[in-house]
Amino acid sequence: MSDRYILRKDHLLPLLRRFAKEYRVIAPTPTPHGDTLFTPLATVEEGSVDLAHQAQNSAKSFLFPQVEVLFSYTAADCRFTPRNTSRPTIFFGLRSCDLSAILYMDVIFHTAGDPFYRKKRQDAILISLGCNEPFPNCFCTASRTGPFLEFGYDLQFTDLGDRFLVEVGRVRGAELVARWGSFFAKASRDDVNAQYQCFLESRGRFRLNVPMEQTMRMLADGADVEDVYAELSGRCQDCGGCAYICPTCTCFSIVDQQLDAGGGERLRTWDACTFAGFTRMAGGHDPVDHQRHAIKKRFQHKLLHDVRKHKRPSCVGCGRCVGMCFGGVDIVRFITMVAAKEKK
């Protein structure tokens, strides 16, 4: 689809109010502490949506919750009852990298046939916002996931100053525009040209030059980077913050939690391959030397194994781990260190 429309900025909040009457609306929201987080909108009013700052979290937790009840069970008859509380949801203000991360999770969970993720995804409408001004730690141009998208979105917004250019990408987006057509006007040729100018200018504003393609090629060719793994593993604090904040990390554990003598719940909880206990076996043996390889699995997963299996890296260049890691073990540092070895 290539339909393009104009939405005046003073019509945005009234439109979101209409959405909120029929959908749960997830959007980047300012908090009282000065942060911006993706949260469900309790009310839609001036200042309730923050499109100027990067959300510190991603939309991952709404499709793949940090703690999710999969089943409840009763001990008497060993009966498991699936639990699924999905509801129709509009994700508004997703940056291109975050929407690309959802497309990556689609590959992972749909391939596995996960019914819990699938139901949430079927109930989701994705509205992205192109990045006119990349954030300081962003490098989506290196991962080819931004700053604007060509597919995957239901609607894509571009900020043109006093108005948004709205591109329709999928049927659900077209249905939203048709349903609330009074908010939209057809885009002119000047509007389309202005959007293209935003795209060109945005690509020139990235501050990080991250040689991701070079590093992926070196890993695929079997380059010896053991010293890089060892140095960064020695600095890793095993906190798991990088995995929890990453929009594409999907490792999890499953545990049964007894609630009373009659039964309990089966829970799925986030896990991280950087945790010391992630690869520990039942007898206590751990095949991974965490002094040298604490982060090897993480970086190889994103830049080697996923490229081989899915033809794409599972790093979308959002840069959140750069700001999160107080040990300086983020993926940008790893990529830079590996690429530097080839220059030497």
Salt bridges, closest charged atoms under 4 A:
ASP10 OD2 - ARG8 NH2 2.59
GLU22 OE2 - ARG179 NH2 2.49
ASP50 OD2 - HIS53 ND1 3.00
GLU68 OE2 - LYS120 NZ 2.54
GLU68 OE1 - ARG268 NH2 3.02
ASP77 OD2 - ARG79 NE 3.58
ASP98 OD1 - ARG320 NH1 2.81
ASP106 OD1 - ARG121 NE 2.85
ASP114 OD2 - ARG268 NH1 2.57
ASP123 OD2 - LYS119 NZ 2.65
GLU133 OE2 - ARG205 NH1 3.34
ASP159 OD1 - LYS9 NZ 2.82
ASP162 OD1 - ARG163 NH1 2.87
GLU167 OE2 - ARG4 NE 3.79
ASP191 OD1 - ARG163 NH2 2.99
GLU201 OE1 - ARG205 NH2 3.40
GLU213 OE2 - ARG144 NE 3.40
GLU226 OE1 - HIS293 NE2 2.68
GLU226 OE2 - LYS296 NZ 3.01
ASP227 OD2 - LYS341 NZ 3.14
GLU231 OE2 - ARG235 NH1 3.45
ASP256 OD1 - ARG266 NE 2.68
GLU265 OE2 - ARG83 NH2 3.30
ASP286 OD2 - HIS290 NE2 3.29
ASP306 OD2 - HIS301 NE2 3.31
ASP306 OD1 - HIS310 NE2 3.85
GLU342 OE1 - ARG217 NH2 2.95
